[in-house]
């Protein structure tokens, strides 16, 4: 019997004992940041519905979070979450999934949810590769990187996800790396409190697939790279586009207030009721 | 509260509009869809009507999003409708399988149009009859209903909601451009005369590790979101409590068999046909728009002294095995009429084997309902 329990253990399903994440994976760090944000905001897990898609990142919440959890098909968590949120507007709806799930197969849902500005939090864990299926190129893989399906290097340009979601109309967009857990926790808290579509991208290390296939190295080496390459949004805004190069721009991209879909629907229903 | 906004009375109404009114009458509170001909009038009607009853119609970025949002809404506790046509169903199929796998009540309306592919959007074809049954990957059962008239579009939409809620399954309404765009008298009953079924849910405070909430052949209560159940809902192979199990073949065996048996065990309660073939040598078998022609052709044949009868299939899936065996034992010959190249026909032929000869009659031109004279001539030829 061990009397000492992790302070965040209370948020996990009692029946689960261990995660299936590979050694060195960033998902555990990000899982802690999400739970810490909920803890610091003094929210209850019953205030939330969590929705995930397919891929390693989807396993952050399923089956671990002791809450209502909907583990959906590949690419579709935001579409499912939209139906949940519209019909449980008083609950907080959070999607946690990966870059392949949210920007490749599910890219359409991501930009349209941002455009609608529906109130939900989307945490996108971006490891730049398909980890679970064996290290295939993703829409986020850097140009030139070798993966199992780009044996001579990727010939395509990667998505710059955070600015893309900002351009699509989200109320809140931030980006951090797995090297920045404190800043990340703060942004997740802000995202949870934000009324509107709140998107947090986390650049994360996958040493087993990305590290090994592209030569980025071990988890520690990748985290050091994140540290050395990260520059703030403010600093990046003062640089010329060509100067940014392989830097990782981190920080809050946007934090604004604009009409949110659930509130607009509620107002419309009220107006129709009054007109009758 | 649920009876609000029902348009009780007699109306001259388009089939698609009757479907939307059926949804409102059944207590539907959420619908999601993407514009598609010839189903659009359902969404047009619901876009207005749902807001009037404090529901919502969401026009999505594509059909995949529509089915996903509807399933999400169903887990939020709402009755949901997804109107579309064949190309939309093609896009939705993976997630219709999700609805089957996590036992989500939802109603899908396929106002069938000419296919394959983009085909002819304004022409009716019964071209997707096997798609609900076998379209999504894996091994599963489904319920599908076939309306023949605007009145059926109302009645069978209400019935589809009741079946979906009773069995925690997706239910298809297999209409087509003819029935969807047909205008006829539609009677909408008094609210208290409309049968409305609501899904069972666990009592508040229930510990889900103590009761079955999935994979009960007699249908488990649905642990809908927002009530503190801490439900774990995954379409991956799971047990009765929603715990994922990807390593044990017996878990997969249970997952497949119990989901199928939920429908197969209750086949007799689900299957509906309309039969009129007592003492007949020949029976026509048809469904949907074509069933109207089959019935009329039988009427004309009888006036000419021929002892022809008919079986109208209302529930195309689960397959009306017993009803078609009974038919095959009672008549010598069965003529299957479909506005397609023979999709339901092989199933009827297999079920009738050894008892009756089964022939197939497509329309003269695919995309048109069979002409009356054409069918009557065929009947006369079969009696010669």
Interface residues (C-beta under 8 A of the other chain):
Chain A: X13 X15 X45 X46 X49 X51 X62 X63 X66 X67 X68 X69 X70 X71 X72 X73 X76 X79 X80 X81 X82 X83 X84 X85 X86 X87 X88 X90 X91 X108 X109 X112 X265 X268 X269 X272 X273 X276
Chain B: X29 X30 X32 X51 X52 X54 X56 X58 X60 X61 X62 X64 X65 X68 X69 X70 X71 X72 X73 X74 X75 X76 X77 X78 X80 X94 X95 X98 X209 X225 X226 X228 X229 X230 X231 X232 X233 X234 X235 X236 X243 X244
